[in-house]
Amino acid sequence: MPPGKTQLIRTTGKRLRDAVRSLVRSEQGGAAVACMVLLLVLMVLINVLNVTNSYVGRDFMSAIENKDFPGFQQKTLLYAMVFIASTITASVFRYTEERLGILWREQLTWRLTSSYLSDRTYHHLDASTGVANPDQRIAEDVKAFTTTTLSFLLLILNGTITAISFSGVLWSISPMLFAVAVAYAVFGSFFTVMLGKPLIRINYHQFDMEANFRADLIHVRENSESIALAHREGRFKIRLKKRLDALTRNFRRLIVVNRNLSFFTNGYNYFIQIIPVVLIAPMYMSGDVKFGVITQSAMAFATLLGAFSLIVTQFQSISAFTAVTARLHLLGEAITRAEESNPCRIVVEDRGDRLIYQDVSLQSADRTRTLIEGLSWEIPPATCWLVTAEDDAAGIALFRATAGVWDCGTGRMIRPGPEEVLFLAERPYLPPGPLRDAIIRAGHEGESDDAAVFTVLRSLGIEEAVRRVGGLNAEKDWDEELSIGEQHLLSVARILLAKPAFVFLDRPGSAMPKAMVASVIQRFREEGLGVVVFGRNGERSIVCDGRLTIGRDGTWAIAGHEPDSPGDPDLSC
């Protein structure tokens, strides 16, 4: 494990305190504190019942030894009452623990999810921090963290109360037996840590390897048609085999360490059963104690050892838990860094009613080439512009930089608020869920009734396609159900319903016919939207209010409409 990750393991305690503090201060904090108080009360009650049970058990066995039938009946009834009370208390304890666990999971999962989706952190996270599989960390690691942390906290608290309760019981039986229990627990904990230390590093890597293998399988499922058309099955077999080999190699190391650890821990647990009997039996044989004391000492010894031996009995879980804690800590730090730092050095100001680029320079993703040099350009409201570039990469970079998802550039951009500038990418995206949610902007559902939505769909000629797939409430895989052109038109419908100040179209002619592109642009202009069309260089001429031409060397020029060649068709705005 890298040094940074090793350091994270050393600070697990601090992370736990931070996580608990975050829960207490959250919306669920009141209910969480109430559950924790109830758990403490129940924990004390369980230990009182356990101590009572040890004495009842002692007298029960002594009654059998003395052939005291009335005493036997009395102790049997008392035994049953203790068992019933213990059963009810343990069941309520388990329910309360699970209730607290789901409260904590809900709070932590939503906090991470909200931060992950804020300020486009999800877009920059992998590239800027190298944190792999954030989805798996939020879904699976949070579940493991909250469940295991709560379990360990309760084990430690319960172990402390148990140690206090049964130390007196064991000391009253034999001080030597108490000393043996403490020494045996220290010996077991030391050797468990020495044998199991590699599990922390191995578990850390195992989580990532499992997630990588699953991610590739999901990729195959989501891109099945493309893979089939390109006959790429062989390549994915090789890739998945490498993932599987790495996963199984690491898992073999995991089970070898677990095997060696099991040799020790199993022997450790077996000897717990006989040690108190070996020490107390001679006292019984000499007449110093009654027979029931043997069973009481065995129970008290095993219970006290269980409290003292948490490291021995839980080390495999502790090692996995430490790895999960480290992964979540890295994710939290990465999200914080992504929120605090703006990966794009282009300063964006959300003000005014027009788009202004001030000395904007854009580099290629690998920062080896300048795509646009010192662009200064102003786009007034309700105007139409065409952007062409000799190098497609320059147009793509400008389109993405305007959307705030290009992190290789400098300069300043002034624009209306983000809700006032919408983008139609070359390949449209329709999110999962009802078609209504894909068409109507989030938060504006009440502003567009079905009649208004279908009016727009009808004007675009897409109404029948929507009815064909089941209407606005249908939930399907839209990539499978709708053609690229239909998906584009639904995205256009969303823009018309949202009525932003500006709309940017990236190479719309790739998916829509020439006449349809002209019709869509005309419709935008009729609605008073500012339109910026990114077209392929030389693909077509569009009659607009102005044109931005970007050269291969990053130079640029702004001019009125000038057809590329006499034979080029015009698409009038």
RAFEN-V628174 format. One line per field, one symbol per residue. ss: DSSP state (H for helix, E for strand, - for the rest). phi: phi as a letter, one per 40 degrees, with the letter a starting at -180 (. if undefined). psi: psi as a letter, one per 30 degrees, with the letter a starting at -180 (. if undefined). Layout:
ss: ???
phi: ???
psi: ???
This chain:
ss: --HHHHHHHH-HHHHHHHHHHHHH----HHHHHHHHHHHHHHHHHHHHHHHHHHHHHHHHHHHHH---HHHHHHHHHHHHHHHHHHHHHHHHHHHHHHHHHHHHHHHHHHHHHHHHHHHHHHHHHHHHH----HHHHHHHHHHHHHHHHHHHHHHHHHHHHHHHHHHHHHHHH-HHHHHHHHHHHHHHHHHHHHHH-HHHHHHHHHHHHHHHHHHHHHHHHH-HHHHHHH--HHHHHHHHHHHHHHHHHHHHHHHHHHHHHHHHHHHHHHHHHHHHHHHHHHHHH-----HHHHHHHHHHHHHHHHHH-HHHHHHHHHHHHHHHHHHHHHHHHHHHHHHH----EEEEEE----EEEEEEEEE------EEEEEEEEEE----EEEEEE--HHHHHHHHHHHH-----EEEEEEE--HHHEEEE---------EHHHHH-----HHH--HHHHHHHHHH---HHHHHH------E--HHHH--HHHHHHHHHHHHHHH---EEEEE-HHH---HHHHHHHHHHHHH---EEEEEEE----EEE--EEEEE-----EEEE----------EEE-
phi: .ddcccccccbddccccccccccccccccccccccccccccccccccccccdccccccccccccccfcccccccccccdccccccccccccccccccccccccccdccccccccccccffddccdcccbgccfcccccccccccccccccccccccccccccdccccccccccadcccccccccccdccccccccbdccccccdccdcccccccccccccccbdccccccfbccccccccccccccccccccccccccccccdccccdcccdcbdcccccddccccgcbcccccccccccccccccccbdcccbccccccccccccccccccccccccccbccccccbbcagbbcbbbfcbbbcdcfcbccbbfcbabbccfbbbbbbacbdccccccdccccgbbbbabhbbbacddccbbbbcdbcbbcchdcdcccccdgbcccbccccccccccccgbccccccchgcccbacccccbcdccccccccccccccfccbbbbcfcccbbcdccdccccccdcccgccbbbcbccgcabbcbcabbbbcccgcaabaccbdcadcccbbcc
psi: kleeeeeeefgeeeeeeeeeeeeeflegeeeeeeeeeeeeeeeeeeeeeeeeeeeeeeeeeeeeeghjeeeeeeeeeeeeeeeeeeeeeeeeeeeeeeeeeeeeeeeeeeeeeeeefkhheeefeeeffgjkheeeeeeeeeeeeeeeeeeeeeeeeeeeeeeeefeeeeefejeeeeeeeeeeeeeeeefeeeefefeeeeeeeeeeeeeeeeeeeeeeefheeeeeefhgeeefeeeeeeeeeeeeeeeeeefeeeeeeeeeeeeeeefeffeeeeefeeeeffgfllefeeeeeeeeeeeeeeefheeefgeeeeeeeeeeeeeeeeeeeeeeeeefkjfkgkkkkjlaglkkkjhkkklleggfkjekjhkjkkjllhlkkkkkkejeeeeeeeeeeefggjgillakkklllffgjlkjlejlkjllakfeffekkkfgeffjleeeefeeeeffggeeeeeeggaffkjljffeekleeeeeeeeeeeeeefilekkkkjhffffkleeeeeeeeeeeeefgkkkjkjlkkfelkkjaflkkkklfgfllkklakjkelffklkjk.
